[in-house]
Protein backbone atom coordinates (compact mmCIF):
# COMPACT_ATOMS: atom_id res chain seq x y z
CA UNK A 1 0.00 0.00 0.00
CA UNK A 2 2.83 2.39 0.91
CA UNK A 3 4.63 1.53 -2.33
CA UNK A 4 1.45 2.20 -4.38
CA UNK A 5 0.96 5.56 -2.65
CA UNK A 6 4.58 6.50 -3.40
CA UNK A 7 4.14 5.65 -7.09
CA UNK A 8 0.92 7.70 -7.32
CA UNK A 9 2.55 10.72 -5.66
CA UNK A 10 5.60 10.49 -7.94
CA UNK A 11 3.41 10.29 -11.05
CA UNK A 12 1.34 13.25 -9.86
CA UNK A 13 4.47 15.32 -9.26
CA UNK A 14 5.88 14.39 -12.67
CA UNK A 15 2.61 15.35 -14.34
CA UNK A 16 2.60 18.72 -12.59
CA UNK A 17 6.20 19.33 -13.66
CA UNK A 18 5.37 18.48 -17.29
CA UNK A 19 2.35 20.80 -17.20
CA UNK A 20 4.46 23.62 -15.79
CA UNK A 21 7.11 23.09 -18.45
CA UNK A 22 4.49 23.07 -21.20
CA UNK A 23 2.82 26.27 -19.99
CA UNK A 24 4.15 29.36 -21.76
CA UNK A 25 5.74 31.98 -19.52
CA UNK A 26 3.49 34.85 -18.52
CA UNK A 27 3.99 37.78 -20.92
CA UNK A 28 5.88 40.72 -19.50
CA UNK A 29 3.89 43.92 -19.52
CA UNK A 30 5.63 46.63 -21.51
CA UNK A 31 5.99 49.86 -19.58
CA UNK A 32 6.15 52.96 -21.75
CA UNK A 33 7.69 56.16 -20.50
CA UNK A 34 5.25 58.95 -19.63
CA UNK A 35 4.64 61.54 -22.34
CA UNK A 36 6.09 64.98 -21.74
CA UNK A 37 4.96 68.18 -23.42
CA UNK A 38 6.65 69.60 -26.53
CA UNK A 39 6.25 72.93 -28.35
CA UNK A 40 3.38 72.63 -30.81
CA UNK A 41 1.39 70.15 -28.70
CA UNK A 42 -2.27 70.92 -28.17
CA UNK A 43 -3.56 70.40 -24.64
CA UNK A 44 -6.92 70.72 -22.95
CA UNK A 45 -7.23 72.23 -19.48
CA UNK A 46 -10.36 71.74 -17.40
CA UNK A 47 -11.03 73.36 -14.04
CA UNK A 48 -14.07 71.50 -12.80
CA UNK A 49 -17.12 73.70 -12.24
CA UNK A 50 -15.43 76.70 -13.87
CA UNK A 51 -16.52 76.97 -17.50
CA UNK A 52 -14.58 80.22 -17.90
CA UNK A 53 -11.34 78.38 -17.11
CA UNK A 54 -11.70 75.59 -19.66
CA UNK A 55 -9.27 75.99 -22.54
CA UNK A 56 -7.76 74.25 -25.55
CA UNK A 57 -4.19 75.54 -25.74
CA UNK A 58 -1.35 75.25 -28.25
CA UNK A 59 2.09 75.19 -26.61
CA UNK A 60 4.26 78.04 -27.91
CA UNK A 61 7.66 77.46 -29.57
CA UNK A 62 9.38 78.49 -26.33
CA UNK A 63 7.56 75.70 -24.47
CA UNK A 64 5.18 77.95 -22.53
CA UNK A 65 1.52 78.95 -22.50
CA UNK A 66 -0.55 81.51 -20.63
CA UNK A 67 -3.50 80.61 -18.42
CA UNK A 68 -6.05 82.96 -16.83
CA UNK A 69 -5.32 83.93 -13.20
CA UNK A 70 -2.07 81.94 -13.34
CA UNK A 71 0.01 83.69 -15.99
CA UNK A 72 2.82 82.06 -17.92
CA UNK A 73 3.20 78.31 -17.42
CA UNK A 74 6.42 76.53 -18.42
CA UNK A 75 5.26 73.29 -20.01
CA UNK A 76 8.30 72.03 -21.95
CA UNK A 77 9.36 68.61 -20.68
CA UNK A 78 6.54 68.48 -18.12
CA UNK A 79 3.96 65.73 -17.84
CA UNK A 80 0.23 66.62 -17.84
CA UNK A 81 0.04 65.84 -14.11
CA UNK A 82 2.92 68.24 -13.38
CA UNK A 83 1.10 70.99 -15.29
CA UNK A 84 -2.04 70.24 -13.28
CA UNK A 85 -0.05 70.89 -10.08
CA UNK A 86 1.32 74.19 -11.43
CA UNK A 87 -2.15 75.47 -12.39
CA UNK A 88 -3.65 74.31 -9.09
CA UNK A 89 -1.00 76.22 -7.12
CA UNK A 90 -1.47 79.27 -9.34
CA UNK A 91 -5.22 79.30 -8.66
CA UNK A 92 -4.90 78.78 -4.91
CA UNK A 93 -5.06 82.52 -4.10
CA UNK A 94 -8.39 82.81 -5.97
CA UNK A 95 -10.28 80.42 -3.67
CA UNK A 96 -10.96 80.50 0.05
CA UNK A 97 -11.28 76.76 0.21
CA UNK A 98 -9.92 73.95 -1.88
CA UNK A 99 -9.14 74.66 -5.52
CA UNK A 100 -11.45 72.75 -7.91
CA UNK A 101 -9.86 69.73 -9.56
CA UNK A 102 -7.67 70.63 -12.53
CA UNK A 103 -7.34 68.14 -15.38
CA UNK A 104 -4.80 68.48 -18.21
CA UNK A 105 -4.89 66.14 -21.18
CA UNK A 106 -2.95 66.04 -24.44
CA UNK A 107 -5.40 66.55 -27.28
CA UNK A 108 -2.80 66.31 -30.05
CA UNK A 109 0.88 65.36 -29.52
CA UNK A 110 1.75 67.08 -32.80
CA UNK A 111 4.75 68.79 -31.21
CA UNK A 112 6.64 65.49 -31.08
CA UNK A 113 8.57 65.78 -34.34
CA UNK A 114 11.80 64.52 -35.83
CA UNK A 115 13.55 64.97 -39.18
CA UNK A 116 15.20 62.34 -41.36
CA UNK A 117 17.68 63.52 -44.01
CA UNK A 118 20.24 61.94 -46.33
CA UNK A 119 20.06 58.64 -48.19
CA UNK A 120 16.48 57.63 -47.48
CA UNK A 121 13.59 57.22 -49.90
CA UNK A 122 11.40 59.96 -48.43
CA UNK A 123 13.29 62.51 -46.32
CA UNK A 124 11.25 64.97 -44.31
CA UNK A 125 9.89 65.96 -40.93
CA UNK A 126 7.47 63.58 -39.21
CA UNK A 127 5.00 63.73 -36.31
CA UNK A 128 4.35 60.10 -35.35
CA UNK A 129 2.15 60.81 -32.34
CA UNK A 130 4.09 58.27 -30.28
CA UNK A 131 7.64 57.47 -29.23
CA UNK A 132 9.70 55.69 -31.89
CA UNK A 133 13.16 54.20 -32.16
CA UNK A 134 15.69 54.80 -34.95
CA UNK A 135 14.52 51.91 -37.15
CA UNK A 136 10.91 53.08 -36.88
CA UNK A 137 12.01 56.63 -37.70
CA UNK A 138 13.66 55.40 -40.90
CA UNK A 139 10.47 53.58 -41.86
CA UNK A 140 8.59 56.89 -41.70
CA UNK A 141 11.08 58.17 -44.28
CA UNK A 142 10.43 55.21 -46.57
CA UNK A 143 13.49 53.30 -45.38
CA UNK A 144 17.15 53.68 -46.43
CA UNK A 145 18.06 53.70 -50.09
CA UNK A 146 20.39 51.09 -51.57
CA UNK A 147 23.54 53.19 -51.10
CA UNK A 148 22.89 54.20 -47.48
CA UNK A 149 25.53 53.50 -44.85
CA UNK A 150 23.56 52.13 -41.92
CA UNK A 151 26.63 51.92 -39.71
CA UNK A 152 27.37 55.64 -40.07
CA UNK A 153 24.05 57.19 -39.02
CA UNK A 154 24.22 60.37 -36.93
CA UNK A 155 21.42 61.63 -34.69
CA UNK A 156 21.71 65.35 -33.95
CA UNK A 157 19.99 66.12 -30.64
CA UNK A 158 19.37 69.50 -29.04
CA UNK A 159 20.79 69.95 -25.56
CA UNK A 160 20.08 73.48 -24.43
CA UNK A 161 21.75 75.74 -26.97
CA UNK A 162 24.06 72.95 -28.18
CA UNK A 163 23.75 69.98 -30.50
CA UNK A 164 24.90 66.53 -29.44
CA UNK A 165 25.90 64.02 -32.15
CA UNK A 166 24.90 60.41 -31.43
CA UNK A 167 26.39 57.70 -33.67
CA UNK A 168 24.34 54.63 -34.52
CA UNK A 169 25.08 51.33 -36.23
CA UNK A 170 22.03 49.34 -37.32
CA UNK A 171 23.06 47.49 -40.49
CA UNK A 172 22.80 44.12 -38.75
CA UNK A 173 19.13 44.81 -37.99
CA UNK A 174 18.43 45.11 -41.71
CA UNK A 175 20.62 42.23 -42.86
CA UNK A 176 19.03 39.70 -40.54
CA UNK A 177 20.71 36.40 -39.77
CA UNK A 178 22.73 35.60 -36.66
CA UNK A 179 23.85 39.19 -36.11
CA UNK A 180 20.24 40.40 -35.95
CA UNK A 181 19.47 38.00 -33.10
CA UNK A 182 21.95 39.86 -30.89
CA UNK A 183 20.04 43.14 -31.23
CA UNK A 184 18.02 44.25 -28.22
CA UNK A 185 15.58 47.11 -27.76
CA UNK A 186 18.14 48.96 -25.66
CA UNK A 187 20.74 48.78 -28.43
CA UNK A 188 18.57 50.75 -30.87
CA UNK A 189 18.55 54.49 -30.07
CA UNK A 190 15.23 56.05 -29.11
CA UNK A 191 14.24 59.19 -30.99
CA UNK A 192 13.57 62.38 -29.00
CA UNK A 193 11.46 65.31 -30.12
CA UNK A 194 13.55 67.68 -32.24
CA UNK A 195 16.06 65.03 -33.33
CA UNK A 196 17.57 65.13 -36.83
CA UNK A 197 18.59 61.75 -38.24
CA UNK A 198 21.25 61.92 -40.95
CA UNK A 199 21.80 58.82 -43.08
CA UNK A 200 25.06 59.07 -45.12
N, C-alpha and C positions, 0 to 999 in steps of 0.2 A: 504494500500500500504506500509506504514511504517512497519507494523507488518510483512508482507511478506518479505520485504527486510531484516529485522532482522533475520528471520528464515533462509533465504538463507545464510546470512553471518555466522550465528552460525554453520550451517551444513558444510559450506566450511572450517571453522576453525577446526571443529571436524575431518573432513576428512584429513586435512593437519597434524593434531596431530597424527592420526592413522597411516598415511604414514610414518611419522618421527619415530614413535615407532617401526614400522615393519622393517624399514631400518636397516641393520646391521651396527655397528659402523665401522668407517674407520680403517683399519688395521694399527697398529703402525709399522713404519719402524725400523727394528733392526739395531742398529749402532754397528759395530764391532770395536774393538780397532785396531789402526794401527800396522802393523807388524814391529818388530824391529829385527835387524840382530843378528844372533848367530854364534858361531864358527862352521865351516863345511858348512855353506850356500854357495851357488854359485851365484854370482852376475854378471851382465853385466854392463859395463861402456862405454858409448858413449860420445865422444866429437865431436860435429857436425862439419863436414868438415875436420876432422883430423883423417884419417884412422890409422895413427901410434899410436893414443891414444885410440883405441877401444880395450877393453879387456874383457875376461871372467875370473873371479877371484874366487878362493876358499878362504874363510875366514880362517885364521890360528887358531889353538887352543887357542892362546892368544887373539883372537878377533881383530886382525889387518890384514892389507894387505899393500903391497907396490904398488905405482903407479908412472909411469914415470913423472919426473919433479916436483913431489909433495913429494915423500918420503913415510914414514910410515903413514898410516891412521888408526885411532882407530875407528873401526866399531861396536864393541860390544854394543848392546843396542840402536844403532842409527837407525833412519828410513832412507829409501833410499833418501828422500829429504834432510835430514841433511848431508848425505854423499856427495850429489851433491854440497851443499854449501861449504863443506870442500875442495873438489877438485877444485871448481871454484876459491876459494881464493888462493889455492896453485899454480894455473896456472896464476894468475893475473900478476906476474912479467915477464911472458914470452910473453905478448902481449902489444902492445902500446895502442890499443883501448880496446873495450869490449871483454871479454873472450867468446869464442863460447859456446853455450848452452851445459851443461853437463846433461846427463840423466843416472840415475842408476836404474836398475830394478833387482828384485830377480828372477833368472832363476830357482833355486831349493832351497826351504826352508828346505833342508835335515838336517840342523843343529839344527832344533827344535826337540829335542828328550827327551823322559822320559823313566824311567824304572819301571816296575811293578814286585814285588817279593812277595813271601809268598804263601798263600793259594788261588791261582788262577789256572785256567786250563792250561794257556799257558804263564808262566812268561817270561819276556824278555825285550829288549829295542826296542822302537817303534818311528818311525818318521812319524807322521800323516799328515804333510804338512798343518796343520791348528791348530788353538787353540782348545783345548778340555777341558771339565771339568772332575771331578773325575770319574763319572759314565761312561763317554765315554772312559776314560783311561782304566777302568777295562774291558770294552767290547773288547778293542784291545788285552787284555790278555786272552780272552776267557770267561771272567766273573769269579766271585768267585766260589770256590768249596763248597761242601755242609757243610763243617765244618768251613768255614771262619767266623770271627767275624767282621761284617760290622760296628759295633759301636766302634771298636778299631783300625781303620785304621790310620796310621801315614804317613804323607808326609814329607820327608826330602828335604829341599830346601837350596841351596847354597846362602849364603849372605856374599860376600867377601871371606875371608878365613874360615868362620864359617858355620855350618849347623844349620838351624832352623827347629824344629820339629813342624808340624802342625797336630793337631788331627782332625779327621773327623768321623761323625756318619751318615751313610746313609742307615741303615737297613730298615727304613720306606719307602724309595724310592723303595726298592725291594719287600717289603711285600704288597704294595698297600693298598687299603681301605681308611678309613677316614684320617689316619695319612699321607698318601702320598699326599692328597690334600693340606696339609699345607706347602708342600715343594715349595720353590721358586728358581729361577735361582741363586739368590744371596746367598742362603743357601748351595749351592753345590760348594765346592772349585774349582777354576780354576787351571789347571795345567800349570806350567811354564817350560821353557826349562831347562833341567838338573835335574828336580825333580825325586825323587825315592819314589814310592808308596809301602808301606809295608802293606800287609794284613795278620793279625795274624790268 
